[in-house]
Amino acid sequence: MSHARGIPTPVANEALAFDWGTTVIGILDINSDAYTAYRYGKDMAEGARRIIASPGTIISFNGNGKDLIEIAKILDFTSVAEMNVSGQHDDMMLITSDIRWPPDPGTASILGHGLFETYKYYFGDMLPMPPVGLQDDYLISNWRDCYMAAELWRKWKRGELVA
């Protein structure tokens, strides 16, 4: 995999779990478990571009309701639709909500619980341990959100995410 300015070249089977925070965009590459924190201004814009340029799958929890909206703002787009995300976006908040509380035909999804509560429902009380060397509490929180969304996605892809 080649790198331009530290950003891995996207590949078709790429799967990136991401989370926006007020001063960070975190990306967890699901294939390698490599976490990258893009902090502040220009770095956050690089992370945002990496997400929307990925030809694979991008994974979030409430990305439609918050993260992609904030990424659009960072990149000076007026809307998420204007960004023209290259790959597929799987929003695990919508997916888990539809599994746990299936909507009636023709009605909108019922949005369920937050990320921690949803993760706890499927994986129990134990929070995932951050990678060795990740010391900053804010980045640990961001990594954990990426990781939990990724684990929910993996479980869903294996057909194990049930009500």
C-alpha positions in Angstrom: 0.0 0.0 0.0 1.5 3.3 -1.0 1.1 6.5 1.0 0.7 10.1 -0.2 1.2 12.6 2.6 0.7 9.8 5.1 -2.7 8.8 3.8 -3.0 5.2 2.6 -4.0 4.7 -1.0 -7.6 3.5 -0.9 -8.4 0.0 -2.0 -11.7 -1.5 -3.1 -12.1 -3.9 -0.1 -11.2 -1.2 2.4 -13.3 -0.9 5.5 -12.9 2.2 7.6 -14.7 2.8 10.9 -14.7 6.5 11.7 -15.8 8.9 14.3 -15.9 12.7 14.3 -15.0 14.6 17.5 -14.7 18.4 18.0 -10.9 18.3 17.5 -10.4 14.9 15.9 -11.5 12.6 13.2 -10.5 9.1 14.1 -10.3 6.3 11.5 -9.9 2.6 12.3 -8.8 0.5 9.3 -10.8 -2.7 9.9 -8.5 -4.9 7.8 -5.4 -3.9 9.7 -6.8 -2.6 13.0 -4.6 0.5 12.5 -6.1 3.6 14.1 -5.2 7.1 12.9 -6.2 10.2 14.7 -6.4 13.4 12.5 -6.3 16.3 15.0 -7.2 19.9 14.4 -7.7 21.9 11.2 -5.7 20.7 8.2 -5.2 17.2 9.7 -9.0 16.8 10.2 -9.6 17.8 6.6 -7.1 15.1 5.5 -9.0 12.5 7.6 -12.3 13.7 6.1 -11.0 13.4 2.6 -9.7 9.9 3.3 -13.2 8.9 4.5 -15.1 10.3 1.5 -12.5 9.0 -1.0 -12.6 5.4 0.2 -14.0 3.2 -2.5 -14.8 0.5 0.1 -17.1 0.7 3.1 -17.1 3.4 5.7 -18.7 2.5 9.0 -20.0 4.9 11.7 -22.5 5.0 14.5 -24.9 7.8 13.8 -22.8 9.0 10.9 -25.9 10.1 9.0 -27.1 12.1 12.0 -23.8 13.8 13.0 -20.4 12.6 11.7 -20.9 13.1 8.0 -22.7 16.4 8.6 -19.6 17.6 10.5 -17.2 16.2 7.8 -19.2 18.1 5.1 -18.7 21.3 7.1 -14.9 20.6 7.5 -14.6 20.2 3.7 -16.8 23.3 3.0 -19.7 21.4 1.4 -23.2 22.7 1.9 -24.6 19.1 2.4 -23.6 15.5 2.9 -25.1 14.7 -0.6 -22.8 17.3 -2.2 -19.7 15.5 -0.8 -20.4 12.5 -3.1 -19.0 9.8 -0.8 -17.1 7.3 -3.0 -17.9 4.0 -1.2 -20.7 2.5 0.7 -21.7 4.0 4.1 -23.0 1.6 6.8 -24.5 3.6 9.7 -24.6 1.0 12.6 -27.1 3.1 14.5 -29.7 2.7 11.8 -28.7 -0.9 11.2 -28.9 -2.0 14.8 -32.1 0.0 15.4 -33.8 -1.7 12.4 -32.7 -5.1 13.7 -33.9 -4.5 17.3 -37.0 -2.4 16.4 -38.0 -3.3 12.9 -40.1 -0.5 11.4 -43.5 -1.1 9.9 -43.4 -1.0 6.1 -43.6 2.6 4.8 -42.5 4.1 8.1 -39.3 5.6 9.3 -36.8 3.7 11.4 -37.0 3.9 15.1 -33.6 5.2 16.4 -32.5 3.2 19.3 -29.9 3.6 22.0 -26.5 5.2 21.8 -23.3 3.5 20.9 -22.2 2.4 24.4 -25.6 1.0 25.2 -25.9 -0.8 21.8 -22.3 -2.2 22.2 -23.2 -3.4 25.7 -26.3 -5.1 24.5 -24.4 -7.2 22.0 -21.0 -7.6 23.8 -21.6 -7.2 27.5 -20.2 -4.7 30.0 -16.5 -4.9 29.2 -15.2 -1.9 27.3 -12.5 -2.7 24.8 -9.0 -2.0 25.9 -7.2 0.7 23.8 -4.0 -0.2 21.9 -0.8 -0.1 23.7 0.7 3.4 23.4 -2.5 5.3 23.1 -2.5 7.4 26.3 -4.6 10.5 25.6 -8.0 10.1 27.1 -9.7 12.0 24.3 -8.1 9.8 21.6 -8.9 6.7 23.6 -12.5 7.7 23.6 -12.4 8.4 19.9 -10.6 5.1 19.2 -13.2 3.3 21.4 -16.1 4.7 19.4 -14.4 3.6 16.1 -13.7 0.2 17.6 -17.2 -0.4 18.9 -18.8 0.6 15.6 -16.3 -1.7 13.8 -17.2 -4.6 16.1 -20.9 -4.1 15.6 -20.3 -4.0 11.8 -18.2 -7.2 11.9 -20.9 -9.0 13.9 -23.6 -7.8 11.4 -21.5 -8.9 8.4 -21.2 -12.4 10.0 -25.0 -12.5 10.4 -24.7 -12.5 14.2 -26.4 -9.2 14.9 -29.9 -10.2 16.0 -32.6 -8.7 18.2 
